[in-house]
Amino acid sequence: MTYNYRTQGTCARNITFDLEDGIVKNIRFDGGCNGNLKGISALAEGKAAKEIIETLSGIRCGFKSTSCPDQFAKALEKAMNNPQED
């Protein structure tokens, strides 16, 4: 199932991804630091959502209380807790 997550407090505005049997695929960030977010997407592709959440949760960007990786973890948590919602 495809999920869209509107980020809060980051340069990236939205994250889109597929979640199939707990595995994350087709990750796309809209906005943000293009190269870094492509790197995060490539590293997370095909991995278990739980593993990604454990790895990325709590990462901060400078003085901000969150980051694009942290927002991705939040998006995955929401998708896993609400599998019927898009």
C-alpha positions in Angstrom: 0.0 0.0 0.0 1.2 3.5 -0.8 1.4 6.1 2.0 1.9 9.8 1.9 3.1 11.7 4.9 3.2 15.5 5.2 6.3 16.3 7.3 6.5 18.9 10.0 9.5 21.0 10.9 11.7 19.9 8.0 12.8 21.2 4.6 11.2 18.1 2.9 7.5 18.7 2.6 6.2 15.2 2.0 7.3 11.6 2.0 5.7 8.9 -0.2 6.5 5.2 0.2 5.1 1.7 -0.2 4.8 -0.7 2.7 4.3 -4.3 1.8 4.4 -7.0 4.6 6.5 -4.6 6.7 9.1 -3.9 4.0 9.6 -0.4 2.7 9.8 0.3 -1.1 9.6 3.2 -3.5 10.6 5.9 -1.1 10.4 9.5 -2.3 11.0 12.8 -0.4 9.6 16.0 -1.9 11.8 19.0 -1.1 14.7 18.9 1.2 18.4 18.2 0.6 18.2 16.2 -2.7 21.4 14.2 -2.4 21.0 13.3 1.3 17.4 12.2 0.9 18.3 10.1 -2.2 20.9 8.5 0.0 18.5 7.8 2.9 16.0 6.4 0.4 18.6 4.1 -1.2 19.8 2.8 2.2 16.2 2.2 3.4 14.9 0.5 0.2 13.9 -3.1 0.8 14.5 -2.9 4.6 12.1 -3.8 7.3 10.1 -0.8 8.6 10.9 -1.7 12.2 14.6 -1.6 11.5 14.4 1.8 9.8 12.3 3.2 12.7 14.9 2.0 15.2 17.7 3.5 13.2 16.3 6.9 12.3 14.1 7.9 15.2 15.3 10.8 17.2 17.8 12.1 14.7 17.9 15.9 14.8 18.9 18.5 12.1 20.9 21.2 13.7 18.8 23.2 16.2 15.6 21.6 15.1 13.8 19.0 17.3 13.4 16.7 14.2 14.9 15.9 10.8 13.9 14.3 7.5 15.1 10.9 8.8 13.2 11.3 12.0 10.1 12.4 10.0 10.5 9.2 7.9 10.5 7.1 11.0 7.3 8.9 12.2 5.7 8.2 8.8 6.6 4.6 9.0 5.2 4.3 12.6 2.0 5.9 11.5 1.7 3.6 8.5 2.3 0.5 10.7 -0.2 1.6 13.3 -2.9 2.6 10.7 -2.4 0.2 7.8 -5.8 1.1 6.2 -5.1 4.8 6.0 -3.4 6.5 3.1 
